[in-house]
Amino acid sequence: MTQHAVSKPRKPARRAYTPIPPETWSRLLKYLIQEELRIKDPSAPEPDINLLADAEHGPFVGILPGLDHEGRPVVFFQKAEGTTQPRSAPPLIALLWRVHLGFGGGGAPNDAGNDLSYLKLGTGTCRVTLMRLALDAQPGEIVRQKRGVPFRDQDPRNFYKTRVKMPADGGKKTRFPAAGRREVTAYSLDRFHKHHERSGIAITEADYREVLRRVYAAIDATYADA
């Protein structure tokens, strides 16, 4: 009797996320302007969190405004398969995610299996957790999630940076991540060049760099003591 080899099931193809529509980009910029006004003048009206809402973006279906367990405004990201509770992030962190993926690119939720949960931006060799970007972690620093906090809540106040010993030149490669804002910005700019024309979003590379800079400046001003 001839035995037939059992083929291994194929992994599902990685989805290539498309650029967001121009009207969505305009809403994100409008939210950024409102946040900047509030940072300059705390008595200014609260930014309209509904500007960040969307039917889907990247690996998520349903990006919805709401309140966290302390009654603070957050944005909920519902995973496509709908099998787990949604991730949540403060509005500025949600904005950071969305502008970095404005012209396509990859991003993924990750459950570490130890009651820790992260969001990662990028693909291939550039895959950086959202909290490394929010806290501006440098080579030699890792970002850890505090114990006892809601583990799907991507709030910078739930995380902290700590130093790790890096290998000397010529030593073995460290397993700790070293990439951060610069690398993810380069990743997003690469997507900008690949997809800008078909996106219909009327900005230049310099404009896009400036938007990313302003979002990071707003995050730094808001979470300086995180």
VEXTIDO-766690 format. One record per residue (C-alpha): residue number from 1; x, y, z. Coordinates in Angstrom, 1 decimal, padded with zeros to 4 digits. Layout:
<timar fimar="NUM" c1="X" c2="Y" c3="Z"/>
...
REM end
This chain:
<timar fimar="1" c1="000.0" c2="000.0" c3="000.0"/>
<timar fimar="2" c1="001.4" c2="003.4" c3="-001.0"/>
<timar fimar="3" c1="001.5" c2="005.9" c3="001.8"/>
<timar fimar="4" c1="000.9" c2="009.5" c3="000.9"/>
<timar fimar="5" c1="002.8" c2="012.2" c3="002.7"/>
<timar fimar="6" c1="000.6" c2="014.4" c3="004.9"/>
<timar fimar="7" c1="001.0" c2="018.0" c3="003.9"/>
<timar fimar="8" c1="001.3" c2="020.6" c3="006.6"/>
<timar fimar="9" c1="-001.4" c2="023.2" c3="006.7"/>
<timar fimar="10" c1="-000.4" c2="026.4" c3="005.2"/>
<timar fimar="11" c1="-000.1" c2="029.5" c3="007.4"/>
<timar fimar="12" c1="-002.5" c2="032.2" c3="006.4"/>
<timar fimar="13" c1="-001.0" c2="034.9" c3="004.2"/>
<timar fimar="14" c1="000.0" c2="038.1" c3="006.0"/>
<timar fimar="15" c1="-002.5" c2="040.8" c3="005.1"/>
<timar fimar="16" c1="-001.1" c2="043.9" c3="003.6"/>
<timar fimar="17" c1="-003.0" c2="046.8" c3="005.2"/>
<timar fimar="18" c1="-004.0" c2="049.6" c3="002.8"/>
<timar fimar="19" c1="-003.6" c2="053.4" c3="003.4"/>
<timar fimar="20" c1="-006.4" c2="055.1" c3="005.1"/>
<timar fimar="21" c1="-008.7" c2="057.4" c3="003.1"/>
<timar fimar="22" c1="-007.9" c2="061.1" c3="002.8"/>
<timar fimar="23" c1="-011.0" c2="062.0" c3="004.9"/>
<timar fimar="24" c1="-009.8" c2="059.8" c3="007.7"/>
<timar fimar="25" c1="-006.4" c2="061.4" c3="007.6"/>
<timar fimar="26" c1="-008.1" c2="064.8" c3="007.9"/>
<timar fimar="27" c1="-010.0" c2="063.7" c3="011.0"/>
<timar fimar="28" c1="-006.7" c2="062.5" c3="012.6"/>
<timar fimar="29" c1="-005.1" c2="065.8" c3="011.9"/>
<timar fimar="30" c1="-008.1" c2="067.7" c3="013.4"/>
<timar fimar="31" c1="-007.8" c2="065.6" c3="016.5"/>
<timar fimar="32" c1="-004.1" c2="066.4" c3="016.8"/>
<timar fimar="33" c1="-004.7" c2="070.1" c3="016.5"/>
<timar fimar="34" c1="-007.3" c2="069.9" c3="019.3"/>
<timar fimar="35" c1="-004.9" c2="068.0" c3="021.5"/>
<timar fimar="36" c1="-002.2" c2="070.6" c3="020.9"/>
<timar fimar="37" c1="-004.6" c2="073.3" c3="021.9"/>
<timar fimar="38" c1="-005.5" c2="071.5" c3="025.1"/>
<timar fimar="39" c1="-001.8" c2="071.0" c3="026.0"/>
<timar fimar="40" c1="-001.1" c2="074.7" c3="025.6"/>
<timar fimar="41" c1="-004.3" c2="075.7" c3="027.5"/>
<timar fimar="42" c1="-005.7" c2="073.0" c3="029.9"/>
<timar fimar="43" c1="-009.0" c2="075.0" c3="030.0"/>
<timar fimar="44" c1="-009.6" c2="074.4" c3="026.3"/>
<timar fimar="45" c1="-012.4" c2="072.0" c3="025.4"/>
<timar fimar="46" c1="-011.6" c2="068.3" c3="025.5"/>
<timar fimar="47" c1="-010.6" c2="066.9" c3="022.0"/>
<timar fimar="48" c1="-013.3" c2="065.1" c3="020.2"/>
<timar fimar="49" c1="-012.4" c2="061.5" c3="020.6"/>
<timar fimar="50" c1="-015.0" c2="060.5" c3="018.0"/>
<timar fimar="51" c1="-012.5" c2="061.8" c3="015.4"/>
<timar fimar="52" c1="-010.4" c2="058.7" c3="016.1"/>
<timar fimar="53" c1="-013.2" c2="056.2" c3="015.6"/>
<timar fimar="54" c1="-013.3" c2="053.9" c3="012.5"/>
<timar fimar="55" c1="-014.7" c2="050.7" c3="011.2"/>
<timar fimar="56" c1="-011.3" c2="049.1" c3="010.9"/>
<timar fimar="57" c1="-007.6" c2="049.7" c3="010.7"/>
<timar fimar="58" c1="-004.8" c2="047.3" c3="010.4"/>
<timar fimar="59" c1="-005.5" c2="044.0" c3="012.3"/>
<timar fimar="60" c1="-008.5" c2="045.5" c3="014.1"/>
<timar fimar="61" c1="-012.2" c2="045.8" c3="013.2"/>
<timar fimar="62" c1="-014.0" c2="048.4" c3="015.2"/>
<timar fimar="63" c1="-012.0" c2="051.3" c3="016.6"/>
<timar fimar="64" c1="-014.4" c2="052.8" c3="019.1"/>
<timar fimar="65" c1="-014.2" c2="055.6" c3="021.8"/>
<timar fimar="66" c1="-015.2" c2="054.8" c3="025.3"/>
<timar fimar="67" c1="-014.1" c2="055.1" c3="029.0"/>
<timar fimar="68" c1="-011.6" c2="053.0" c3="030.9"/>
<timar fimar="69" c1="-012.1" c2="051.5" c3="034.4"/>
<timar fimar="70" c1="-011.3" c2="054.9" c3="035.9"/>
<timar fimar="71" c1="-013.6" c2="056.8" c3="033.7"/>
<timar fimar="72" c1="-010.9" c2="058.3" c3="031.4"/>
<timar fimar="73" c1="-011.4" c2="058.6" c3="027.7"/>
<timar fimar="74" c1="-009.9" c2="055.7" c3="025.7"/>
<timar fimar="75" c1="-010.0" c2="054.1" c3="022.3"/>
<timar fimar="76" c1="-010.9" c2="050.4" c3="022.1"/>
<timar fimar="77" c1="-009.4" c2="048.3" c3="019.4"/>
<timar fimar="78" c1="-011.4" c2="045.1" c3="018.6"/>
<timar fimar="79" c1="-009.4" c2="042.2" c3="017.2"/>
<timar fimar="80" c1="-010.6" c2="040.9" c3="013.9"/>
<timar fimar="81" c1="-011.3" c2="037.4" c3="015.2"/>
<timar fimar="82" c1="-013.4" c2="038.8" c3="018.1"/>
<timar fimar="83" c1="-012.2" c2="036.0" c3="020.5"/>
<timar fimar="84" c1="-010.6" c2="038.3" c3="023.1"/>
<timar fimar="85" c1="-011.5" c2="041.5" c3="024.8"/>
<timar fimar="86" c1="-010.5" c2="044.6" c3="022.9"/>
<timar fimar="87" c1="-007.2" c2="046.4" c3="023.5"/>
<timar fimar="88" c1="-007.5" c2="049.9" c3="024.7"/>
<timar fimar="89" c1="-005.3" c2="053.0" c3="024.6"/>
<timar fimar="90" c1="-005.5" c2="056.7" c3="025.5"/>
<timar fimar="91" c1="-006.5" c2="058.8" c3="022.5"/>
<timar fimar="92" c1="-002.9" c2="060.1" c3="021.8"/>
<timar fimar="93" c1="-001.5" c2="056.6" c3="021.8"/>
<timar fimar="94" c1="-004.3" c2="055.5" c3="019.5"/>
<timar fimar="95" c1="-003.5" c2="058.5" c3="017.3"/>
<timar fimar="96" c1="000.2" c2="057.4" c3="017.2"/>
<timar fimar="97" c1="-000.8" c2="053.9" c3="016.0"/>
<timar fimar="98" c1="-003.0" c2="055.3" c3="013.3"/>
<timar fimar="99" c1="-000.7" c2="057.9" c3="011.8"/>
<timar fimar="100" c1="002.2" c2="055.4" c3="011.7"/>
<timar fimar="101" c1="000.0" c2="053.1" c3="009.7"/>
<timar fimar="102" c1="-001.6" c2="055.9" c3="007.7"/>
<timar fimar="103" c1="000.1" c2="054.8" c3="004.5"/>
<timar fimar="104" c1="-000.1" c2="051.1" c3="005.1"/>
<timar fimar="105" c1="002.2" c2="048.7" c3="006.8"/>
<timar fimar="106" c1="001.9" c2="046.1" c3="009.5"/>
<timar fimar="107" c1="000.8" c2="046.0" c3="013.1"/>
<timar fimar="108" c1="-000.2" c2="043.2" c3="015.3"/>
<timar fimar="109" c1="-001.6" c2="042.5" c3="018.8"/>
<timar fimar="110" c1="000.4" c2="040.1" c3="020.8"/>
<timar fimar="111" c1="-000.5" c2="038.1" c3="023.9"/>
<timar fimar="112" c1="002.7" c2="037.0" c3="025.6"/>
<timar fimar="113" c1="000.9" c2="034.2" c3="027.5"/>
<timar fimar="114" c1="002.0" c2="035.5" c3="030.9"/>
<timar fimar="115" c1="-000.8" c2="038.1" c3="031.5"/>
<timar fimar="116" c1="001.1" c2="040.7" c3="029.4"/>
<timar fimar="117" c1="-000.3" c2="042.1" c3="026.2"/>
<timar fimar="118" c1="001.3" c2="044.4" c3="023.7"/>
<timar fimar="119" c1="000.7" c2="046.1" c3="020.3"/>
<timar fimar="120" c1="003.5" c2="046.0" c3="017.8"/>
<timar fimar="121" c1="004.1" c2="048.2" c3="014.9"/>
<timar fimar="122" c1="006.0" c2="047.2" c3="011.8"/>
<timar fimar="123" c1="006.8" c2="043.9" c3="010.0"/>
<timar fimar="124" c1="009.9" c2="041.8" c3="009.4"/>
<timar fimar="125" c1="013.0" c2="043.1" c3="011.2"/>
<timar fimar="126" c1="011.2" c2="046.2" c3="012.3"/>
<timar fimar="127" c1="008.6" c2="045.2" c3="014.9"/>
<timar fimar="128" c1="008.5" c2="047.6" c3="017.8"/>
<timar fimar="129" c1="006.0" c2="047.6" c3="020.7"/>
<timar fimar="130" c1="003.8" c2="050.7" c3="020.9"/>
<timar fimar="131" c1="005.0" c2="051.4" c3="024.4"/>
<timar fimar="132" c1="008.6" c2="051.5" c3="023.3"/>
<timar fimar="133" c1="007.5" c2="054.4" c3="021.1"/>
<timar fimar="134" c1="005.4" c2="056.1" c3="023.7"/>
<timar fimar="135" c1="008.1" c2="056.0" c3="026.3"/>
<timar fimar="136" c1="010.9" c2="056.7" c3="023.8"/>
<timar fimar="137" c1="012.9" c2="053.7" c3="024.9"/>
<timar fimar="138" c1="016.6" c2="053.8" c3="023.7"/>
<timar fimar="139" c1="019.0" c2="050.9" c3="023.0"/>
<timar fimar="140" c1="019.9" c2="049.4" c3="026.4"/>
<timar fimar="141" c1="016.4" c2="050.0" c3="027.7"/>
<timar fimar="142" c1="013.4" c2="047.7" c3="027.8"/>
<timar fimar="143" c1="009.8" c2="048.5" c3="028.6"/>
<timar fimar="144" c1="008.0" c2="046.4" c3="031.1"/>
<timar fimar="145" c1="004.3" c2="046.4" c3="032.0"/>
<timar fimar="146" c1="003.5" c2="047.0" c3="035.7"/>
<timar fimar="147" c1="002.0" c2="044.1" c3="037.6"/>
<timar fimar="148" c1="-001.6" c2="044.4" c3="038.6"/>
<timar fimar="149" c1="-002.7" c2="046.7" c3="035.8"/>
<timar fimar="150" c1="-005.3" c2="045.8" c3="033.2"/>
<timar fimar="151" c1="-003.0" c2="043.9" c3="030.9"/>
<timar fimar="152" c1="-004.7" c2="044.9" c3="027.6"/>
<timar fimar="153" c1="-004.6" c2="048.6" c3="028.5"/>
<timar fimar="154" c1="-001.9" c2="050.3" c3="026.4"/>
<timar fimar="155" c1="-001.6" c2="053.3" c3="028.7"/>
<timar fimar="156" c1="002.0" c2="054.6" c3="029.2"/>
<timar fimar="157" c1="001.2" c2="055.0" c3="032.9"/>
<timar fimar="158" c1="001.0" c2="051.2" c3="033.1"/>
<timar fimar="159" c1="004.5" c2="050.7" c3="031.8"/>
<timar fimar="160" c1="008.1" c2="051.6" c3="032.8"/>
<timar fimar="161" c1="011.6" c2="051.7" c3="031.3"/>
<timar fimar="162" c1="014.5" c2="049.8" c3="032.8"/>
<timar fimar="163" c1="018.1" c2="049.4" c3="031.8"/>
<timar fimar="164" c1="019.6" c2="046.2" c3="030.6"/>
<timar fimar="165" c1="023.2" c2="045.2" c3="030.1"/>
<timar fimar="166" c1="024.1" c2="045.4" c3="026.4"/>
<timar fimar="167" c1="026.9" c2="043.3" c3="024.9"/>
<timar fimar="168" c1="030.2" c2="044.9" c3="024.0"/>
<timar fimar="169" c1="031.1" c2="045.3" c3="020.4"/>
<timar fimar="170" c1="031.7" c2="041.9" c3="018.8"/>
<timar fimar="171" c1="029.7" c2="040.1" c3="021.5"/>
<timar fimar="172" c1="026.6" c2="038.0" c3="021.0"/>
<timar fimar="173" c1="023.5" c2="039.7" c3="019.8"/>
<timar fimar="174" c1="021.1" c2="040.6" c3="022.5"/>
<timar fimar="175" c1="017.6" c2="039.3" c3="022.5"/>
<timar fimar="176" c1="016.4" c2="042.6" c3="023.9"/>
<timar fimar="177" c1="014.9" c2="045.1" c3="021.4"/>
<timar fimar="178" c1="016.9" c2="048.1" c3="020.4"/>
<timar fimar="179" c1="014.7" c2="049.7" c3="017.8"/>
<timar fimar="180" c1="012.5" c2="052.7" c3="018.6"/>
<timar fimar="181" c1="011.1" c2="055.9" c3="017.2"/>
<timar fimar="182" c1="013.7" c2="056.4" c3="014.5"/>
<timar fimar="183" c1="013.3" c2="052.9" c3="013.1"/>
<timar fimar="184" c1="009.6" c2="052.9" c3="013.0"/>
<timar fimar="185" c1="009.5" c2="056.4" c3="011.5"/>
<timar fimar="186" c1="011.8" c2="055.1" c3="008.7"/>
<timar fimar="187" c1="009.5" c2="052.2" c3="008.3"/>
<timar fimar="188" c1="006.4" c2="054.4" c3="007.9"/>
<timar fimar="189" c1="008.3" c2="056.8" c3="005.5"/>
<timar fimar="190" c1="009.1" c2="053.7" c3="003.4"/>
<timar fimar="191" c1="005.3" c2="053.0" c3="003.2"/>
<timar fimar="192" c1="004.6" c2="056.6" c3="002.5"/>
<timar fimar="193" c1="006.9" c2="056.5" c3="-000.6"/>
<timar fimar="194" c1="005.3" c2="053.2" c3="-001.8"/>
<timar fimar="195" c1="001.7" c2="054.1" c3="-001.3"/>
<timar fimar="196" c1="001.4" c2="057.9" c3="-001.2"/>
<timar fimar="197" c1="000.3" c2="058.4" c3="-004.8"/>
<timar fimar="198" c1="-002.6" c2="055.9" c3="-004.6"/>
<timar fimar="199" c1="-003.6" c2="057.0" c3="-001.1"/>
<timar fimar="200" c1="-004.9" c2="060.4" c3="-002.4"/>
<timar fimar="201" c1="-003.6" c2="062.1" c3="000.8"/>
<timar fimar="202" c1="-002.2" c2="065.4" c3="-000.4"/>
<timar fimar="203" c1="000.9" c2="065.8" c3="001.8"/>
<timar fimar="204" c1="004.6" c2="065.8" c3="001.2"/>
<timar fimar="205" c1="007.2" c2="063.7" c3="003.0"/>
<timar fimar="206" c1="008.2" c2="066.7" c3="005.0"/>
<timar fimar="207" c1="004.5" c2="067.2" c3="006.0"/>
<timar fimar="208" c1="004.3" c2="063.6" c3="007.1"/>
<timar fimar="209" c1="007.5" c2="063.8" c3="009.1"/>
<timar fimar="210" c1="006.2" c2="066.9" c3="010.8"/>
<timar fimar="211" c1="002.9" c2="065.2" c3="011.7"/>
<timar fimar="212" c1="004.8" c2="062.3" c3="013.3"/>
<timar fimar="213" c1="007.0" c2="064.8" c3="015.2"/>
<timar fimar="214" c1="004.0" c2="066.7" c3="016.5"/>
<timar fimar="215" c1="002.3" c2="063.5" c3="017.7"/>
<timar fimar="216" c1="005.4" c2="062.5" c3="019.6"/>
<timar fimar="217" c1="005.8" c2="066.0" c3="021.1"/>
<timar fimar="218" c1="002.2" c2="065.8" c3="022.3"/>
<timar fimar="219" c1="002.8" c2="062.4" c3="023.9"/>
<timar fimar="220" c1="006.0" c2="063.6" c3="025.6"/>
<timar fimar="221" c1="004.2" c2="066.6" c3="027.0"/>
<timar fimar="222" c1="001.3" c2="064.5" c3="028.2"/>
<timar fimar="223" c1="003.3" c2="061.6" c3="029.7"/>
<timar fimar="224" c1="006.5" c2="063.2" c3="030.8"/>
<timar fimar="225" c1="006.0" c2="061.8" c3="034.3"/>
<timar fimar="226" c1="004.8" c2="058.4" c3="033.3"/>
REM end
